[in-house]
Amino acid sequence: MTRLASIIKQSECDFLNTYRGKLLPSQLKALQALKNCRTGLSPTMRVVCDDCGHQRMVPHSCGHRHCPHCQHHESQQWIENQVKKQLPALYFMITFTLPREFRALAWQHQKAVYNLLFQCVTDTLQIFSLNDKQLKGIAGMIAVLHTHSRALDFHPHIHTVMPAAVIDKANRLWRKKEGKYLFDHKALAKVFRAKMLAGLVKLGIALPAKYPVKWVVDCKSVGCGDKALVYLGRYLYRGVIREKDILSLEDGLVTFRYIDSDTKKTKIRKEPAAKFLWLVLQHVLPRGFRRARNFGFLHPNSKTLITLIQLLLNFDPKRWLPKTRPRAQLLCECCGGVMVVIQTRIKPVEPLTIQHCLAF
């Protein structure tokens, strides 16, 4: 295993000189955060032992949502919060993919295109839920934007997890659909395509000269939904690659592994260190952009409604909660007692800047 921070330290200048014209401010900030995470260049906190009074300084984690070392607790919390909203229905994962021909547009207009993706996906699913003969109501869904393929290439798509059930507020009814079929994926793709094209034109974004007539939407049953939520939560925080999948850094080449989405077999990919850092950092979203969003009756404003349905249907979602570990405690190196934080965010003596690496 090779640490991402060590790759940045060795190849930062080469990376910045090669890709500085493509980098967003959020990506530069992520680069510095990942490099400084839990090192002598990061802010520190003072901890003291409750038993013997021993004190020491501990470097802060960077807390960046793309850092493979950080956000484990936040990732678990997100998964728990979503599982607590589960309802007694069969769940489906529906994936909407933006065709290859539109990837350049998505990169150039990230916030606009990503927001449009969310809007078109949710509008499409709500239309199908309202028109379905068995459902005929407002659906609830969890949507998560992924911009990467398993090989880390730029590949924008949205995963949605939704129960085959709706709430009919007008008639105060809870309806659900049985069976392992929700909607026709070809019909979903047609409506999604029409909405995306119309939305891009409305935004004033020129369409590609050529693009496919048939777009891809995948719709599959995922049981009670817990495993699908764990899968989404895994990439919501902690970056797009696990450090244990970074195999080596030798002679300026990074070797990493991934599971091919078609064959489900492990593949090995080698890239120059600067190119590898670009593969990772290109997926850092613009500042303040929310990767995960809830819609319909799964919106955060509907907690009371969800709790009411769970009570009326005698459904306890806690039985589906994955086993989670509490946050690790800091232990005293002298006596083994628990250490308590008494001061945080102590600045390092020599803060690091990345400007010296830029070649003007």
N, C-alpha and C positions, 0 to 999 in steps of 0.2 A: 504493500500500500504506500502511496506517495501523497503527502499532504499538498493541498491546493496552495497553501501559503508559500511553501517552498518553491513551487513552480513560478509563482508570482515574483518572488524575490530574485530568482535566477533570470527571468525572462521579461521583467516589467518594462525595461527600457526599449527592448526590441519590439514588444507588443505595442507600446504607446507610439513609437515612431512609425509603425506600420499601419495602425488602425485609428490614429487620433482623429482623422477626418470623419469617421463613422460613429464615434463614441458620443453618447448622450451624457449630460451631467450626472444622471442617476447611475450610469455605468461606471464613470470615474469614481464616484463616491463608493460604489460597491467594491471596486478594485482596492481602494485604500482600506476599507473596512475588513475585507477578507485577508489582506496582508497583515494587518495589525492585530487581528483577533487573538486574544489571550497571549500577547507577547509583551516585552518590556516597553514597547512603543504605544501600547493601549493604556487608557486610564486604569487606575488600580483602586482596590477597596481594602480598607483595614478591617481585619477580623480578630476577635479575641476569644479565647477559650473560656467557657463558663466555669470550668473546674479549676484549672491551674493559673489562669490569667495570662497565658502566653499569647503574644500578638505577632501577626505577620501580615505582609502585604500580598494580595492576590490580584492578578490581572483580570480585568473585566473581559467578558465575551463581547463581541461587537454587536450582537443582537440583530444583525442584518438578516432579512428574511430569505436571502439567497445564500447564506453561509451554511455549509454542511455540518459545522460544529454547533450551531446555535438553533434556537427555536424548537427544540425537541418538545419542551413543555407546552408551548403554544400550539404545536401541531396536534398533540394529544388532546388539548382543550377543545380545539376546533372539531375534531372527530367526535368527542364526547357530546358537544353541544348539538351536533347534527343528529347523532344517534338518539339523543333524548327527544327529538322531534318525530321519531319514527311512528308510523301508524300501521294498523293491521291491514296491509294490502301487499300485493306483489309489486316489487320495484323493478324499474327498467333503467338501463343506462343508454342514453341516446347521444351519439357523437356527431357533431356537425363540422365538416372539414372545408376549409377555404382552398379552392384549387390552386395548383402550383403557379398558374399564370397571374394570380392576384397577390402573390407573396411580396413582390417588390412594392406594390401599392400599400400593403399592410405595414411594411417597414418604414416607408416614407411618411405615412400618416397614422402612426400607431394609435394614439388615443382615439381619433375619430373612427378608424376602422374597427378597433377592438370594441368600442362602445356600440357601434352599429351591429357587430356580430352578436353581442348580448341581446340587443333589441330584436333583431330578426329571429334569433333562436327562440326566445321566449314568446314572441308574437305568434310564431308558427305553431308552437306546441299548444298555446292557449286556443288558437283557432281550431285545431284538431280535437282538443278536449271538449270545446263547446259544441262542435258538430258531430261528435261521436254519439251513436244511438244509445249506448249504455251509460256514458258518462254525463254528457250535457251539463257541464258546469266548469267552474274555475279550478284549474290544476295547481298543484304546488310543486316547485322544483328547486334543486340546488344546481347552479351552473358554475363551472370552473374553467377558466381560460388556460390552455396550455399553448406555448409557442414553440415547443421543441418536439422533435422526433426522438426515438430511443437512441439514435446515433448522434443526437444533439444538433442536428440541422434545423434551420428555421422552418417551422411547419405549424402555422396557427390553426387551432381547432378548439372547439368548446365541448366539454363533457357535461351532460346534464344527468342528474339522478332524480327520478320522480316516481312516486307511487301511482299505480293504475287506479286512481281514485280522485274524486273531486268533491268540492263543497258547493251545493246549490243554495246560496244565501237567500234567494227569493222564497224558496219553499222549505228552507231550513232542513235540508236533506244531505246525508252523506252517501255518496254512491261510489261503488268500486266495480272494476272490470275483472272478470275471472279469465284464466287461461294465460298461456305464455305468448300471447300476441297483443300488442298494444296498437300501433299504427303502422300503415304501409310505408316502409322506408323510402320507396321510390316517390310516393306522393309527398312525403315530407321534404325530400330533396328538391322537388319542383317548386314548392311554395317558398322554401328557404332561398333558392336561387333567384326567384322573381323579386323577393323582398330585398336581398342584398344588392342586386343590380339597380333597382329603383332607389335604394338608399344611397348608393355611391354617386349616382347621377344627381340626386338632390343635394349632396354635399359638394358637388362641383368637382369630383374626382374623375378624371378621364379613365374610361374602361380600357383594358388591354385590347390590342387589335384582334387577337384571337383568344377564345376561351371555350372550354367544353360545354356542350349542350347538356350533358348529364353530370350532375354533381353527386357527391357521396355523402350519405347519411346512414349511420349504422344504429340499429335499435335492437337491443338484446335484453333478455330477462336476467336479473341479478338477485333473485330470491328476495330476502328481506331487506337487502340493500346495505347491510353493514360492511361487507367486504369491499363493495364499490366505494363507500365513503372512506374507508381506510386507504384505499388506493389513491383517491383524490387528495386526501390529507397528506400523503407521503410527499407529494410534489408541490404542495401549497406553500410549504416552508422548506428550509434547508437546501435550496438550490435544485439544480437539474441533474446532478450526478453525485452519487455517494463516493466518499473518498476511498472506500475499499475497492471500488471499481476502477480507480486510477492505479494501474499496475506498476508503472515505472516511468522514470525520466532519465534517459540516457542519450548522450551525444546530441542534446537539443531536441530530442523527439519524445513525445508523451505517448505512452501506450495505455489505452483504456478498453474496457469491455462493456458490452451491452447485449440485451436480448433482442434478436430480430423479431419484429412484430408479425412477420409472415410465417417464418419457420419455427419460431419460439426457441431457437437455438442461440447459444452464446456466441457472439462474434467479437473479434479483436480489431481495433482501429488504431492506427498510428498517425500522428500529425505533429508538425513542428510546434514547439511550445507556445509560440505567439499565436498560431492558428487555433490551438486548443483553448487558450484563454479567450479568444474571440468566440469560439463555439459556446463557451460557458456564459460569458458576459453579455452576448447579444440577447439573451433571454431575460435580462434585468428589465423590468417594466418601467415606464415613465413614473416619475415621482408622484406618489399619492394615488396611483391607479389600483383599484380593487380587483384582484384576480378571481375571487370567489364571491358570488352574489346569490341571494335567496329571493324567490319570487312566489306570487300567489299566496296560498294559505301557509306556506313555509317561510314567509317573510318574518323578520324579527318582531314586527308589530303584532303578529298573530299568536303569541305565546299562550294567551288565555284561551283562545279558540282551540288550539292543539291540545292543551291540557284537558279541556272539556270533552273533546272527542275521545281522548284516551280513557277518561273516567267512564263515559257512557258506554264505550265498547269493551271496558274491563281489560285494557291492554297496558302492560307494563314494559316500556322500552328498555328499562335498565338491564333486563336479562340479556340483551344483545350488546351491551357495552363491552368493548374489548378490554382485556386486562391491561391496566396501566400501572406504571411504576411511579412512586412519588419522586419528587426532585431529590437528587443526591445531596447529602449533607456534607459540609466541610468538617473534617475531623482534625483534631490537634495532633501534630507530629510528636508531641512530648508525652501526652497521657492518653490520647485516643478520645478525648471528650469532644462534644459538639461545639463548633466555633460559631460565633454570632457576628454579623456585620455591624460595625459601629460607625463607619465612614465610607462614603462611596464617591466615585467620579473624581479621584485625585489625579490631576493632570501629570503626564510624564514630563521629565526634565527637558527632553529634546523632541518636541512633536515632529512627526514625519510629514513631508510634503512630497508630492509626486512630480512637481513642476520641473525638477532638475533632470528628469528623464526625457523631457520633450526636446526634440531637435528642431530648432527654429532656423 
